[in-house]
Amino acid sequence: DIKISYKVAGVKGLLKGGVSLDEIWPAVKNLISLEYAFDSCHSFTDIIEYYLKHDNEYISDIIITLKTILNIPFIIADTFENATEFENLASHLLTKAINSPQGCALKLIVQLCGIPERRVEAYSLLSEYVPRLSNCLNTIPLYYLQSKDYYDEQLYIDLIKPILKTMGIEALFLATSYIQWCFYNKPEIVSDYINRIGSDPQSHVILAQIYFYGLYDDNDGECKSRLEKLLALNNEKVIAAIVKAAMKSYSNDKYTAFSRAYLERYSSDSRSEIVHAFCINSTSLPSDAFIYYCNLTQNLTSNKHREIHCQLDYIKQCIEKYPIECYKYIKHQNFGELEDGWIYDEEITDILLLIYKKLKIDEDDDALNELMDIFDDYIFRGNRKINNALREFIG
């Protein structure tokens, strides 16, 4: 007549305390039932996980229970009206799956793959169920099997084919790295899937980046051709993603030439997301590229709402090599004219003071005099901290 909640608490306490798995098994066996799995799937999972850390004689009984759970129809809908973005759809699907008894059972089978002696058996079990599971439930093996503890290249390849056969763009979000690797190394695994989802504009941001990073080994021109087709659509989000990829890849010798080509191609595009990509990823560039960046971003001044914090950080990194160019860039960019630009005043003044210090060491009087003209604008804006810092520093 003891309540199930007390029994569960006792079993969990003993397991956490390190009691022998053999000793506690009779009590555990009574709990890992179909009824308890559907009543409290996460607590059910917590208990079983203790038996999936190493191979043992009880796993076979556990597998029977897990298969019984998976044989029960999954009634949660696979469509979500409020999931307008495919990232949200992927998240909804995975969340719904992992909070269901069937999803918990699948997750436990995935964990079974972490036991070397059971890996083939666990993958075989997943392969048995994957073709008849909903897309919602299949998000679990798709996503979690990528972990190095559970991953086996050949076994995963065999499993991914039936999963991708029915899934939409949500799979692209959940398994981006793997799909990207396959596209470069085993295109026959994912080419049909990519061709199918490529008609959905929501896939273009990720696909464009996959094609960009494939340019280096693009011997047959496949990545270049696919990327150009997407860029020809002139989608702002896609172009911003390529600008971001180009900025982050600039320092990689394999991609510098590609990066420069695309950055120069879109440097005059004044759409907000593209401008934002040029600003927010500036710190990805090496200080040696500062002059190049200055020339590249001459047209940013037309956007009065741009985010400049990362630009200021990048300028700060470049003061030692390019003090004169740094203050000239600040002057050219008209940071003071930004909407709500006052919030950057202190940050800009700190940078100007660092430039002043560098020019003082270099004994460049002409540059110091020119720099003082730039200071004036920020002094006249009436910021007390700015005035105090300037008086203290210049003395």
Secondary structure, 3 states (H helix, E strand, C coil): CCCHHHHHHHHHHHHHCCCCHHHHHHHHHHHCCHHHHHHCHHHHHHHHHHHHCCCCCCHHHHHHHHHHHHCCCCCCCCCCCCCCCHHHHHHHHHHHHHCCHHHHHHHHHHHHCCCHHHHHHHHHHHHHHHHHCCHHHHHHHHHHCCCCCCCCHHHHHHHHHHHHHHCCCHHHHHCHHHHHHHHHHCHHHHHHHHHHHCCCHHHHHHHHHHHHHCCCCCCCCHHHHHHHHHHCCCCHHHHHHHHHHHHHHCCCCCCHHHHHHHHHHHCCCCCHHHHHHHHHCHHHCCHHHHHHHHHHCHHHHHCCCCCCHHHHHHHHHHCCCCHHHHHHHHHHHCHHHCCCHHHHHHHHHHHHHHHHHHHHHHCCHHHHHHHHHHHHHHHHCCCHHHHHHHHHHHC
